[in-house]
Amino acid sequence: MRVQVKLFAFFREGRFIKEDRELPEGCTAGEVVDALNIAREEVGVLMLNSRHCQFDTVLHEGDIYAIFPVIGGG
Amino acid sequence: MVDDTLAILPLIREQTENGFIAGDAAQKIASRSSLTLAAVETLALQHSILPLRYKRNGLRPAEQLRLFRSSVAIIGCGGLGGRNAEILGRAGIGRLILTDPDVFSETNLNRQIFCTRDSLGQAKVTVLGEALQQVNPALNTSLHQHSFDISSITGADIVIDALDSADARKDLAALCRKMDIPLVHGAVKGWYGQLGVDRRSNSIVSTLYRQGGESTTPPRVLPMTVGLVAALQAAEACKLILGRGNVRDNGWLQCDLYNGDFEAIEQE
């Protein structure tokens, strides 16, 4: 299945801004994070089709999946 | 001493040119009466006379008066907080409540506007308070050199989140929701920043830090990102006070200065 993955802030460094990814059926949000070598504790927000989701949320064909890091500096 | 407000108004009018009164003239009137400079300028604004320092804001006297009667609490006086204080003080907010327990150190020099070699080792809130008086002597500041508590936001119309840790931000957001004060959130890391307005209806800060914390090492923070995000925060604060313009409501703004990419994130 194809899912559009969007990365934000420093998650883009050495990766991409937006990419259509071919993923296995039943793939979860967390598995995509792991496959991108993003540490789960660095993740602030996960959104699937503009709704909040969790690491164990299952993705589906045509989904738009966005991953945001924690940004905390001031 | 001139005590009667009605007696002071003619003095103000006498010093008014084309609808504006200069700072020195207003100060002179204040020193010859029992009124403070802030009270003299309030009286002027109530009669559609603008203090000259606000001329280039281009706001109407009624709006400038609204800003001047407002109180903004700035929590954290480092990169974001210092810039917010500078912008809001110049714009003409009447009262700033500044909270920060720290002193300036050398690693602050890259991004904190009031950090200079002379101010190293001095309390951030004290340095800001003095510098802001040089910019706007009508400004009233309350300085809190301690970690934020309820005294830091009491009486504030708007609170600016300029903290630097996820846990402290969540605590501040909870306190502001309890007090029902809008919290203008901003955060930065490297080339990247985010902005949102946390209210009871959206709990943006809890959303952004939902998954947990961040590394304990101080984040890298570039000055241009700080300047941008602080300016966005100050703009949201002024719009909230003035009651006009589009204030970020449900989602938040992601700022990527490296790729020149800005995206408003809406949540359903």
Interface residues (C-beta under 8 A of the other chain):
Chain A: F8 A9 F10 R12 I17 R40 E41 E42 V43 G44 V45 L46 M47 N49 S50 R51 H52 A66 F68 P69 V70 I71 G72 G73 G74
Chain B: G76 G78 G79 L80 G81 D161 A162 L163 D164 S165 A166 R169 G186 A187 V188 K189 G190 W191 Y192 G193 Q194 T207 L208 Y209 R210 Q211 G212 G213 E214 S215 P218 P219 R220 V221 V226 Q254 D256 Y258 N259 D261 E263 I265 E266 Q267 E268
